[in-house]
Amino acid sequence: MVCIATAMELDTLRRVNLNLLTVFEVLMETRSATQTAARLHMTQPGVSRKLAELRRLLGDPLFVLARRQLIPTPLALEIRPTVREALASIGGIIDNVASFDPPRSSRTFRIAARHTLEWMLAPALRRYCDGEAPSVRFSFVNMQGVALPERQLEDSSVDIALGRFDDVGPRFRSQALFDDDRVCLLRRGHPAARTRLTPAKFCELSFVTTTDMLGKDNEVDIGLRRSGHQRRFGLYVSSMSHVPLILLQTDLAVTMPRKLATYIARFHPLHVLELGFALPASHYSMVWHARWDDVPSHRWLRDLVSGLMRDDLLDGGRSVRRARAPRPRRPVA
C-alpha cells in the first residue's frame, strides 16, 4: 500500500480537498462520469472538472476511456486503498461526534457474508428497518471461501463480515453470534425421509452442491473419510440459491447448517434429517475494524445484526417488527 504523500509533494497535498477524493472513489466504483455525477448529485461537467484537477495534482491521467468505460491507471489502483481508508477515517470521525438517528438515516451498510447467512439475515433486516429505519439500506457482498475479508474491512468496502473465522488479527474486533451443526435436507416423500442416516445410509444418497466445491472436502466429507466412507455428488450448481427448487424436483439431498435448513423448510415442503454421526460444531461470528468500535451508526448495526441472528427473531417476521436492537455489548478482541 502506498501513502498518497509518496505520489504528491506536501504542498500538493494541501490542495486536495475531500470532494476530490470522494469523486475519485466514486469513479473507481462506477467507472462512469455519468453515474458518478448522478450518485454525487453533480453535473457531468462538474465531475470532469474535478477529475481534471486531480490529474493535474497527481501528474497522471488516473482513468483512460476504453469501450465507453473509464479504466483506472496503475497509479489509480495503487492509491485507491489509501484514499478509501482516508475517507473512512474522516467519515468515522464525523459519525462519532454526530448522533445517529435510525428513523432519519439514509445510510447504506455493507455486509460481507456467505449466501447461507444472507438468506436468513437479509429479509429480517429489511422487515425490521421498514418499521424502524425505513431509509437505511443494506448491501450484501458474497464472500468466496471462509477467510476473513481483511482488505475490504481495512478500506471500508464492507462494514462488517459474518462467517466462520478462525484467526482475527489485532486490527479487528469480533463478537460470537451462534454455534451450529449440520443436517441433511431433502424433499418430503423422499425414499430416505424416514431413514436413520448412518454413514453407510448417508452415502447411499446422491448430493447437490455448488461448483466451487468440486473436488474439495468440507467437514462432512472429512468426517466420513475417517470412518471409511465417501459420499457421491450428482449435481453441481452455480449458486446455493437454486438448491431448494432442485430438491423439490429430484431425489437429491444437501447438507447445510441446521439454522439455515430449518429456515428454508419453513417455506418449502422439505424434510430436515439428523445425521446419524457426530461432526464438530461450527462457530459463527461478526467481525469489524477496530476503528468503528465507538461509532454510533456501527454500534447500531452490530447490535441489530447480533439481535436478529437469535433464533427467536428469525421466525419469518412474527417477532421482528416488535424487536429492538439490543443494548451494546462489549467487543471481544
Buried (B, 14 or more C-beta within 10 A) or exposed (E): EEEBEEBBEEEBEEEBEEEBBBBBBBBBEBBBBEBBBBBBEBEBEBBBEBBEBBBEBBEBBBBEEEEEEBEBBEBBEBBBBBBBBBBBEEBBEEBBEEEBEBEEBEBEBBBBBBBBBBBBBBBBBBBBBEEBBEEBBBEBBEBEEEEBBBEBBBBBBBBBBBBBBEEBEEEBBBBEBBEBBBBBBBBEEBEBEEBEBBBEEBBEBBBBBBEEEEEEEEBBBEBBEEEEBEBEBEBBEEEBEEBBEBBEEBBBBBBBBBBBBBBBBEEEEBBBBEBBBEBEBBBBBBBBBBBBBEBBBBBBBBBBBBBBBBEEBBEEEEEBEEBEBEEEEEBEE
